[in-house]
Amino acid sequence: MVEEREISSSSSYEEPQENEDSQKGHQGFVSDFLARLEHFTWANYTFPMSTGGLALLLAEQTQGFVFPGLQTIGKVVYIFDLVVFALVTAAITYRFVKFSGTLKASVTHPTEGLFLGTSTLSLASIIAGIARYGIPSCGPWLVVVYRILFWIYFLITFAIAVGQYSLLFTSPLLRIQDMTPAWDLPIFPFMLSGTVASSGAALQPPDEAVPMIIGGLTAQGLGMCISIMMYVSIASYVRRMIQWGFPSPNSRPGMFIAVGPPSFTSLAIIGLANDFPQYYNYFGADSVTIQILRVLATFASIFIWSLSLWFFCISVVANLAVRKQLTFHLNWYAYVFPNVGFTITIIALGKNFKSSGVMAVGSAMTLLLVAMWIFVFIHHIKAVINREILFEGKDEDVYVNEKQHIHVKPNQSVSDIEKQA
């Protein structure tokens, strides 16, 4: 009896001690994770940005071929995107409040500052998702909300584009040799005003739809023009690759960002032409005007989309060349979001030409993008657990010199080149 009492008393003593140790361990884990949020950068918005893009891609209205339950799957992904966006916003707000000076540092940083646009890009996916999932299930009040959100988004993203490029042009920390498609991110959110407009203009009253269409086309045109200047006209991106080669291995997933502008521009042009209302007879009979607009939009979209195809192929080759050297970074979500626009444009062109083959290609690419999103998401979770991101020196708050990696072209003089020739 005495021994039993001693055993029971010792076990009762050990239980609270174990509980106390586990509680301390839990508190230590939480405090450690909160401390790591000092490195929670703007690039984390690439997660909800890609998730929202995937939700748009899975909508029945988007796809050429549908099956029962597809819209429900899209709704689940869209709701998940809303949750992720809220969590990411809470985490980055905690960072700015807890660690003083990080807000200003994040906006002016030569690498992290470029990813500020991903926060508003995430909002673009959410707003466009309202037209696909919210309005069909709610009353006309949401149509009014959609219109208000569009114009707020239009004004805010334009201000961000002007402000960020003012910093970009005057910052001594950014040089041509460091140029990647991420330099296009400041204008990307404003450009997607065209995509947001094309998603919801058809649901608006005619007198509200036309201003939205004109505003969306203006934003899309400006964004595309700046992208062309960045990539081709002033040859920043192409010249940088000719002179120094492809970006460093861990920057190469971001090359897919270049696929986005021509893809989303093609998509917006088709959508805005389809949404033009038969109401005002601006240019004569609206039935004739709309037919002409749709023909012009379709062929102009093919013309522009071809550029995204070229950037897509170049990006695939560049990434496959260093596939064994890649480690997870948040720019891996560029494997998903820009290619969402690329895929939706293929499907839209297939619908316009009534081509089941083209739409089947779009469906196949949809499956590949779903698989890619799952692949990237799993590696994202592993990277957080293994401290490969969200840790000192591992995130976008660290400057990367694009001239210091093993794949950079050697700097040869003219005489050296002549000798080799």
C-alpha positions as CSV (number, residue, x, y, z in Angstrom):
1,M,0.0,0.0,0.0
2,V,2.8,2.4,0.9
3,E,4.6,1.6,-2.4
4,E,1.4,2.2,-4.4
5,R,0.9,5.6,-2.7
6,E,4.5,6.5,-3.4
7,I,4.1,5.6,-7.1
8,S,0.8,7.5,-7.4
9,S,2.3,10.5,-5.7
10,S,5.4,10.5,-7.9
11,S,3.2,10.2,-11.1
12,S,1.0,13.0,-9.9
13,Y,4.1,15.1,-9.5
14,E,5.5,14.2,-12.9
15,E,2.3,15.0,-14.8
16,P,2.1,18.8,-13.9
17,Q,5.9,19.0,-14.6
18,E,5.4,17.5,-18.1
19,N,2.5,19.9,-18.7
20,E,4.6,22.8,-17.6
21,D,7.5,21.7,-20.0
22,S,5.1,21.3,-22.9
23,Q,3.6,24.7,-22.2
24,K,7.0,26.3,-22.1
25,G,7.9,24.6,-25.4
26,H,4.7,25.9,-27.0
27,Q,5.3,29.4,-25.8
28,G,8.9,29.2,-27.1
29,F,7.7,28.1,-30.5
30,V,5.2,30.9,-30.7
31,S,7.7,33.5,-29.6
32,D,10.3,32.2,-32.0
33,F,7.8,32.3,-34.9
34,L,6.7,35.8,-34.0
35,A,10.3,36.9,-34.0
36,R,10.8,35.4,-37.5
37,L,8.0,37.7,-38.7
38,E,10.6,40.5,-38.9
39,H,11.4,39.0,-42.2
40,F,7.8,38.6,-43.4
41,T,8.2,40.5,-46.7
42,W,5.7,41.9,-49.3
43,A,6.6,38.9,-51.4
44,N,4.4,36.7,-49.2
45,Y,1.4,38.2,-51.1
46,T,2.5,36.1,-54.0
47,F,0.7,33.2,-52.2
48,P,-2.8,34.7,-52.1
49,M,-2.1,36.3,-55.5
50,S,-1.6,32.9,-57.1
51,T,-4.4,31.3,-55.1
52,G,-6.8,33.9,-56.3
53,G,-5.6,33.5,-59.9
54,L,-6.2,29.8,-59.6
55,A,-9.8,30.5,-58.3
56,L,-10.5,32.6,-61.4
57,L,-9.1,29.9,-63.7
58,L,-11.4,27.3,-62.1
59,A,-14.6,29.3,-62.5
60,E,-17.2,27.7,-64.8
61,Q,-17.5,31.0,-66.8
62,T,-13.7,30.8,-67.5
63,Q,-13.4,27.2,-68.7
64,G,-14.2,25.8,-72.1
65,F,-15.2,22.4,-70.7
66,V,-17.0,22.0,-67.4
67,F,-18.2,19.2,-65.1
68,P,-20.6,19.1,-62.2
69,G,-18.8,20.5,-59.1
70,L,-16.3,22.6,-60.9
71,Q,-17.9,25.8,-59.7
72,T,-17.9,24.5,-56.1
73,I,-14.2,23.6,-56.3
74,G,-13.6,27.2,-57.5
75,K,-15.6,28.6,-54.6
76,V,-13.6,26.6,-52.1
77,V,-10.3,27.8,-53.6
78,Y,-11.7,31.4,-53.6
79,I,-12.7,31.2,-49.9
80,F,-9.3,29.7,-49.1
81,D,-7.7,32.7,-50.9
82,L,-9.7,35.1,-48.7
83,V,-8.5,33.4,-45.6
84,V,-4.9,33.4,-46.8
85,F,-5.0,37.1,-47.8
86,A,-6.4,38.0,-44.3
87,L,-3.6,35.9,-42.6
88,V,-0.8,37.4,-44.7
89,T,-2.2,41.0,-44.1
90,A,-2.3,40.3,-40.3
91,A,1.3,38.9,-40.3
92,I,2.8,41.8,-42.3
93,T,0.9,44.3,-40.2
94,Y,2.4,42.7,-37.0
95,R,5.8,43.1,-38.6
96,F,5.4,46.8,-39.3
97,V,3.9,47.5,-35.8
98,K,6.3,45.3,-33.8
99,F,9.6,46.1,-35.6
100,S,9.8,49.8,-36.0
101,G,11.3,51.1,-39.3
102,T,10.5,48.0,-41.3
103,L,7.6,49.6,-43.2
104,K,9.8,52.4,-44.7
105,A,12.7,50.0,-45.2
106,S,10.5,47.5,-47.0
107,V,9.1,50.1,-49.5
108,T,12.6,51.5,-50.3
109,H,14.5,48.2,-50.4
110,P,15.8,47.5,-53.9
111,T,14.5,44.0,-53.9
112,E,11.6,43.8,-51.4
113,G,10.1,47.1,-52.5
114,L,9.4,45.7,-56.0
115,F,7.0,43.1,-54.4
116,L,4.8,45.8,-52.9
117,G,2.6,45.4,-56.0
118,T,1.8,41.8,-55.2
119,S,-0.4,43.0,-52.3
120,T,-2.7,44.9,-54.7
121,L,-2.4,42.1,-57.3
122,S,-3.9,39.8,-54.7
123,L,-6.8,42.3,-54.3
124,A,-7.3,42.3,-58.1
125,S,-7.9,38.5,-57.9
126,I,-10.3,38.9,-55.0
127,I,-12.3,41.7,-56.7
128,A,-12.5,39.8,-60.0
129,G,-13.6,36.7,-58.0
130,I,-16.6,38.6,-56.7
131,A,-17.9,38.7,-60.3
132,R,-17.3,34.9,-60.7
133,Y,-18.5,33.7,-57.3
134,G,-20.1,36.5,-55.3
135,I,-22.5,38.3,-57.6
136,P,-24.2,35.2,-59.0
137,S,-25.1,34.2,-55.4
138,C,-26.0,37.6,-54.0
139,G,-28.3,40.5,-54.8
140,P,-27.8,43.5,-57.0
141,W,-26.1,45.4,-54.1
142,L,-22.9,43.5,-54.8
143,V,-22.9,44.9,-58.4
144,V,-22.7,48.4,-56.9
145,V,-20.0,47.3,-54.5
146,Y,-18.0,45.8,-57.4
147,R,-18.2,49.1,-59.3
148,I,-17.0,51.1,-56.2
149,L,-14.2,48.7,-55.5
150,F,-13.0,48.9,-59.1
151,W,-12.6,52.7,-59.1
152,I,-11.0,52.6,-55.7
153,Y,-8.6,50.0,-56.9
154,F,-8.0,52.0,-60.1
155,L,-6.9,55.1,-58.3
156,I,-4.8,53.4,-55.6
157,T,-2.8,51.3,-58.0
158,F,-2.1,54.2,-60.3
159,A,-0.8,56.2,-57.3
160,I,1.4,53.2,-56.3
161,A,2.7,52.8,-59.8
162,V,3.8,56.5,-60.0
163,G,5.3,56.5,-56.5
164,Q,7.2,53.3,-56.9
165,Y,8.7,54.1,-60.3
166,S,9.7,57.5,-58.9
167,L,11.7,55.6,-56.3
168,L,13.0,53.1,-58.9
169,F,14.3,55.8,-61.2
170,T,16.1,57.7,-58.4
171,S,17.4,54.9,-56.3
172,P,21.2,54.4,-56.7
173,L,20.8,50.8,-55.5
174,L,19.1,49.5,-58.6
175,R,21.2,49.0,-61.7
176,I,20.5,47.6,-65.2
177,Q,22.6,44.5,-64.5
178,D,20.1,43.6,-61.7
179,M,17.1,44.0,-64.0
180,T,14.6,41.1,-63.8
181,P,10.9,41.1,-64.8
182,A,10.1,41.9,-61.1
183,W,10.8,45.6,-62.2
184,D,7.4,45.4,-63.9
185,L,5.6,44.6,-60.7
186,P,4.9,48.3,-59.8
187,I,2.7,48.8,-62.9
188,F,1.2,45.3,-62.9
189,P,-1.6,46.0,-60.4
190,F,-2.8,49.1,-62.3
191,M,-2.6,47.1,-65.5
192,L,-4.9,44.5,-64.0
193,S,-7.6,47.1,-63.7
194,G,-8.4,46.0,-67.3
195,T,-8.8,42.4,-66.2
196,V,-11.0,43.5,-63.2
197,A,-13.1,45.6,-65.6
198,S,-13.5,42.8,-68.1
199,S,-14.7,40.4,-65.3
200,G,-17.5,42.7,-64.1
201,A,-18.4,45.3,-66.7
202,A,-21.0,43.0,-68.3
203,L,-22.9,42.9,-65.0
204,Q,-23.1,46.7,-64.7
205,P,-25.8,49.0,-66.0
206,P,-24.9,50.3,-69.5
207,D,-24.2,53.9,-68.3
208,E,-21.8,52.5,-65.7
209,A,-20.3,49.7,-67.9
210,V,-18.9,52.0,-70.6
211,P,-16.8,54.2,-68.2
212,M,-15.5,51.0,-66.5
213,I,-14.6,49.5,-69.9
214,I,-12.8,52.8,-71.0
215,G,-11.0,53.0,-67.6
216,G,-9.9,49.3,-67.8
217,L,-8.7,49.7,-71.4
218,T,-6.7,52.8,-70.4
219,A,-5.0,51.0,-67.5
220,Q,-4.3,47.9,-69.6
221,G,-2.8,50.0,-72.3
222,L,-0.5,51.9,-70.0
223,G,0.6,48.8,-68.3
224,M,1.3,47.0,-71.5
225,C,3.2,50.0,-72.9
226,I,5.4,50.3,-69.8
227,S,6.1,46.5,-70.0
228,I,7.1,46.8,-73.6
229,M,9.5,49.7,-72.7
230,M,10.9,47.6,-69.8
231,Y,11.4,44.5,-71.8
232,V,11.9,45.5,-75.4
233,S,12.0,49.2,-76.4
234,I,14.7,50.3,-74.0
235,A,15.9,46.7,-74.0
236,S,16.5,46.7,-70.2
237,Y,15.5,43.1,-69.7
238,V,16.6,41.7,-73.1
239,R,19.9,43.7,-73.1
240,R,20.6,42.6,-69.5
241,M,20.3,38.9,-70.6
242,I,22.4,39.5,-73.8
243,Q,25.2,41.1,-71.8
244,W,25.2,39.1,-68.6
245,G,23.1,36.0,-69.3
246,F,20.0,34.7,-67.5
247,P,19.4,35.9,-63.9
248,S,20.8,33.9,-61.0
249,P,19.2,30.5,-60.5
250,N,17.0,31.5,-57.6
251,S,15.8,34.6,-59.5
252,R,14.8,32.6,-62.6
253,P,11.3,31.6,-61.4
254,G,10.5,35.4,-61.6
255,M,11.2,35.3,-65.3
256,F,7.6,34.0,-65.7
257,I,6.4,37.5,-64.6
258,A,7.2,38.6,-68.2
259,V,4.5,36.2,-69.4
260,G,1.9,38.2,-67.5
261,P,1.5,41.6,-69.2
262,P,0.9,40.4,-72.8
263,S,-1.3,37.5,-71.5
264,F,-3.5,39.6,-69.3
265,T,-3.6,42.3,-71.9
266,S,-4.9,39.9,-74.5
267,L,-7.4,38.6,-72.0
268,A,-8.6,42.0,-71.1
269,I,-9.1,43.1,-74.7
270,I,-11.2,40.1,-75.5
271,G,-13.3,40.5,-72.3
272,L,-13.8,44.3,-72.7
273,A,-15.0,43.8,-76.3
274,N,-17.4,41.1,-75.2
275,D,-18.7,43.4,-72.4
276,F,-19.5,46.4,-74.6
277,P,-23.2,47.1,-74.0
278,Q,-25.9,47.5,-76.7
279,Y,-27.2,50.8,-75.5
280,Y,-25.7,54.0,-76.7
281,N,-25.1,53.6,-80.5
282,Y,-21.9,55.6,-80.1
283,F,-20.4,54.5,-83.5
284,G,-23.6,53.6,-85.3
285,A,-25.7,50.5,-84.6
286,D,-24.3,48.7,-81.6
287,S,-24.9,45.3,-83.1
288,V,-22.4,46.2,-85.9
289,T,-20.0,48.0,-83.5
290,I,-19.8,45.0,-81.1
291,Q,-19.2,42.6,-84.0
292,I,-16.3,44.7,-85.3
293,L,-14.9,45.2,-81.8
294,R,-14.9,41.4,-81.1
295,V,-13.2,40.6,-84.4
296,L,-10.5,43.3,-83.9
297,A,-10.1,42.3,-80.2
298,T,-9.6,38.6,-81.1
299,F,-7.0,39.2,-83.7
300,A,-5.2,41.9,-81.7
301,S,-5.1,39.5,-78.8
302,I,-3.4,36.7,-80.8
303,F,-0.8,39.3,-81.9
304,I,-0.1,40.3,-78.4
305,W,-0.4,36.8,-76.9
306,S,2.5,35.6,-79.1
307,L,4.9,37.7,-77.0
308,S,3.8,35.9,-73.9
309,L,4.3,32.6,-75.6
310,W,7.9,33.6,-76.4
311,F,8.6,34.7,-72.8
312,F,7.0,31.5,-71.6
313,C,9.3,29.3,-73.6
314,I,12.4,31.3,-72.7
315,S,11.5,31.1,-69.0
316,V,10.9,27.3,-69.2
317,V,14.3,26.8,-70.9
318,A,16.1,29.0,-68.3
319,N,14.5,27.3,-65.3
320,L,15.1,23.7,-66.6
321,A,18.7,24.5,-67.1
322,V,19.2,25.1,-63.4
323,R,16.4,22.8,-62.0
324,K,18.8,21.0,-59.7
325,Q,20.1,24.3,-58.2
326,L,16.8,25.8,-57.4
327,T,15.9,26.3,-53.7
328,F,12.5,27.5,-52.7
329,H,11.8,31.3,-52.7
330,L,8.5,33.0,-52.8
331,N,9.0,33.9,-56.4
332,W,8.2,30.3,-57.2
333,Y,4.6,31.4,-57.2
334,A,5.5,33.1,-60.5
335,Y,5.2,29.6,-61.9
336,V,1.4,30.0,-61.3
337,F,0.0,33.5,-61.5
338,P,1.3,34.9,-64.8
339,N,0.6,31.5,-66.4
340,V,-3.0,31.8,-65.2
341,G,-3.5,34.7,-67.6
342,F,-1.6,32.8,-70.3
343,T,-4.0,29.8,-69.9
344,I,-7.2,31.8,-69.7
345,T,-6.3,33.7,-72.9
346,I,-5.9,30.4,-74.7
347,I,-9.3,29.3,-73.5
348,A,-10.9,32.6,-74.5
349,L,-9.4,32.4,-77.9
350,G,-10.7,28.8,-78.2
351,K,-14.2,30.0,-77.4
352,N,-14.1,32.9,-79.9
353,F,-13.0,30.5,-82.7
354,K,-15.2,27.7,-81.4
355,S,-12.2,25.4,-81.4
356,S,-12.5,22.4,-79.1
357,G,-8.8,21.6,-79.7
358,V,-7.6,25.0,-78.4
359,M,-10.0,24.8,-75.4
360,A,-8.7,21.3,-74.7
361,V,-5.2,22.7,-74.6
362,G,-6.4,25.3,-72.1
363,S,-8.0,22.6,-69.9
364,A,-4.8,20.6,-70.0
365,M,-2.8,23.6,-68.9
366,T,-5.4,24.2,-66.1
367,L,-4.6,20.8,-64.7
368,L,-0.9,21.5,-64.9
369,L,-1.3,24.8,-63.1
370,V,-3.4,23.1,-60.3
371,A,-0.6,20.5,-59.9
372,M,2.1,23.3,-60.0
373,W,0.2,25.2,-57.3
374,I,0.1,22.2,-55.1
375,F,3.8,21.5,-55.7
376,V,4.8,25.1,-54.8
377,F,2.5,25.1,-51.8
378,I,4.1,21.9,-50.3
379,H,7.6,23.4,-50.8
380,H,6.4,26.6,-49.2
381,I,5.3,24.8,-46.1
382,K,8.6,22.8,-46.0
383,A,10.7,26.0,-46.5
384,V,9.0,27.7,-43.5
385,I,9.5,24.6,-41.3
386,N,13.1,24.2,-42.3
387,R,13.9,27.9,-42.0
388,E,14.7,28.3,-45.7
389,I,12.5,31.4,-45.7
390,L,11.2,33.7,-43.0
391,F,14.7,33.7,-41.5
392,E,17.6,36.1,-41.3
393,G,19.3,36.4,-44.7
394,K,16.8,34.1,-46.5
395,D,14.1,36.5,-47.8
396,E,13.6,39.3,-50.2
397,D,14.8,41.9,-47.6
398,V,18.4,40.8,-48.7
399,Y,19.9,42.4,-51.8
400,V,20.9,40.0,-54.6
401,N,23.7,41.0,-57.0
402,E,22.7,39.5,-60.3
403,K,26.3,39.7,-61.6
404,Q,27.7,37.5,-58.9
405,H,26.7,33.9,-59.7
406,I,28.3,31.1,-61.6
407,H,26.1,31.4,-64.6
408,V,26.8,35.0,-65.4
409,K,28.5,35.6,-68.7
410,P,32.3,36.4,-68.5
411,N,33.2,40.0,-69.2
412,Q,35.4,39.7,-72.2
413,S,37.1,42.4,-74.2
414,V,36.7,43.0,-77.9
415,S,40.2,41.5,-78.6
416,D,39.3,38.3,-76.6
417,I,36.1,37.9,-78.6
418,E,38.0,38.4,-81.9
419,K,40.5,35.7,-80.9
420,Q,37.8,33.2,-80.1
421,A,36.1,34.0,-83.4
